[in-house]
Amino acid sequence: MTTTTIDGRTVHTNDEGFLTDPTEWDEQVAETLAARIGLELTAEHWRAIRFLRTDYAAQGETATLRRISTVGGFPVKTLFQLFPQKPAKKLAYVAGLPKPQGCV
């Protein structure tokens, strides 16, 4: 486990840059992480982020793209528009959660 500085505070990350302690996340961290991967967060991004964090708290693991779509009600096409190329992975990254199982 490594650490990095985001907005002047130290957070714990893995070797891919994912936060390893979801309690170190807040909305400012999300904005910074999103900017690092070229995203500017909109209300629809925030809706997906909040779903993912709530689902993680209830399930104990980061939802897959399929679960985000079926349980969260986000069409896959919309997720690819919001988080291009690897939506589940990018969404988890910005939400301060572990990478979903099966993501490469």
C-alpha positions in Angstrom: 0.0 0.0 0.0 1.2 3.4 -0.9 0.1 7.0 -0.1 -0.4 10.0 -2.2 -1.4 13.6 -1.6 -4.7 14.8 -2.9 -5.8 18.4 -2.2 -3.1 18.7 0.5 -3.9 15.6 2.4 -2.4 12.1 2.4 -4.6 9.2 1.3 -3.8 5.5 1.0 -3.9 4.0 -2.5 -3.0 0.8 -4.2 -0.5 0.4 -7.0 -3.2 1.5 -9.6 -4.1 4.6 -7.6 -7.4 3.4 -6.2 -8.1 4.6 -2.7 -7.8 1.7 -0.2 -9.7 3.4 2.6 -13.1 4.7 1.4 -13.4 6.9 4.5 -10.6 9.1 3.1 -12.9 10.1 0.2 -15.0 13.2 -0.1 -16.5 15.2 -2.9 -13.4 17.3 -3.3 -11.3 14.2 -3.7 -13.8 13.0 -6.3 -13.4 16.2 -8.3 -9.6 15.9 -8.2 -9.6 12.2 -9.2 -12.1 12.9 -12.0 -9.9 15.7 -13.3 -6.9 13.4 -13.3 -8.7 11.1 -15.8 -10.1 14.0 -17.8 -13.6 14.1 -16.5 -15.6 17.1 -15.3 -18.4 15.9 -13.0 -22.0 16.7 -13.8 -25.2 16.0 -11.8 -25.5 12.6 -13.7 -21.9 11.7 -12.7 -22.8 12.4 -9.1 -25.9 10.3 -9.3 -23.8 7.3 -10.4 -21.1 8.0 -7.8 -23.6 8.2 -5.0 -25.3 5.0 -6.1 -22.0 3.2 -6.2 -20.9 4.4 -2.8 -24.3 3.5 -1.2 -24.3 0.1 -2.9 -20.7 -0.5 -1.7 -21.7 0.3 1.9 -24.6 -2.2 1.7 -22.9 -5.0 -0.3 -19.3 -4.7 0.9 -17.9 -4.8 -2.6 -17.8 -2.5 -5.6 -20.6 -3.1 -8.0 -19.9 -4.4 -11.5 -21.1 -2.6 -14.6 -23.9 -5.1 -14.8 -25.1 -4.3 -11.3 -24.7 -0.6 -11.8 -27.0 -0.9 -14.8 -29.6 -3.3 -13.5 -29.8 -2.3 -9.8 -28.8 1.4 -10.2 -30.9 1.9 -13.3 -28.1 3.4 -15.4 -28.2 2.3 -19.1 -24.8 0.9 -20.1 -24.7 3.3 -23.0 -25.1 6.2 -20.6 -22.3 4.8 -18.3 -20.0 4.7 -21.3 -20.8 8.3 -22.1 -20.2 9.4 -18.6 -17.1 7.3 -18.0 -15.6 6.5 -21.4 -13.9 3.2 -22.3 -14.0 1.5 -18.8 -17.0 2.9 -17.0 -17.1 0.6 -13.9 -13.3 1.0 -13.3 -13.4 4.8 -13.8 -16.5 5.2 -11.7 -15.0 3.2 -8.8 -11.8 5.2 -9.0 -13.6 8.6 -8.8 -15.9 7.2 -6.1 -12.9 6.3 -4.0 -13.8 2.6 -4.0 -11.8 -0.6 -4.9 -11.8 -1.7 -8.5 -14.7 -4.0 -9.2 -14.1 -7.7 -9.5 -13.3 -8.7 -13.1 -12.0 -5.3 -14.2 -8.6 -5.3 -15.8 
